[in-house]
Amino acid sequence: MVWFKRISLFLVVNVLVMMTISIVTNLLGLRGYMTPYGIDYGQLMAFCLIWGMAGSLVSLMLSKVMAKWMMGVKIIDPNVSDPRLRELVSMVYRLADQAGLSSRPEVGVYESPEVNAFATGPTKSNALVAVSTGLLQRMNRDEVEGVIGHEIAHVANGDMVTMTLIQGIINAFVMFFARIIGYAVANAMRSNDNERPSYMVQTIVTFALDILLSLLGSIVVAWFSRWREFRADRGGAQLAGRGKMIAALESLKALHNAGPQYESENQEAIAALKISSRRGGFLALLSTHPDLDDRIAALRAAQL
């Protein structure tokens, strides 16, 4: 399904990690929040917070490796013979130094006709900035610099860690309510007051709610991500210049409006890592990026 392919890798990995943790803890009987009298809500919240954050942190630690694997990113040697790639590395390093980063990000490129770029990694000092070959082919130097400035701003703002903390909190609430509702449903299905709630019913309902509530929680995470993009645009404008940042967004808008020939059908981009994405209708709620027109208008009005 196209909509599923466009959900961020971070969210997909996060949901899978959460479900794996839930299955393992249930199979091992590690459910200290369950008592003969029902649920101990304090212990349940502690349990959910620990495991919810664990799932998110695992996703963060794997983000750089998974991005390289899924996107086929090739790390660029700073001494590469190709002058365009050498200039790209130099641009990333210069903007990273300008942003005050203590360690320069790895710089990579991946084969794709889409015009896009992303930044990822577990920390500011262990980041990756990658661009598509389509972006290098269709954008001029100033526009590329605007894009790189945006991605460096993500790294400098610590957006990867911030979004991890937000996702971890969402995970905790998802697990908390899924288990409360699962227990309530199993309890309501008892044939008499002396019968214990069905463990199988509780487990099935809990796992189903883990998935459903995670998808609903991703709407909240996507809202924070859109806000994050406005901030990265502003940071990119401060690093590369307002004109270059606006030029980059206007170029993206023109290329995306030109049609789907600039996007790869065989290699879907990771929406949460992209500098832009196109969505409409209900899926706009899952969009990790604001509308390009809104971003351009915000930059024009920003006090830098």
Secondary structure by P-SEA (a helix, b strand, c coil): ccccccccaaaaaaaaaaaaaaaaaaaacccccccccccaaaaaaaaaaaaaaaaaaaaaaaaaaaaaaaabbbbbccccccaaaaaaaaaaaaaaaaaccccccccccccccccccccccccccbbbbbbcaaaaacccaaaaaaaaaaaaaaaaaaaaaaaaaaaaaaaaaaaaaaaaaaaaaaaaacccccccccaaaaaaaaaaaaaaaaaaaaaaaaaaaaaaaaaaaaaaaaaccaaaaaaaaaaaaaaaaccccccccccccccccccccccccccccccccccaaaaaaaaaaccc
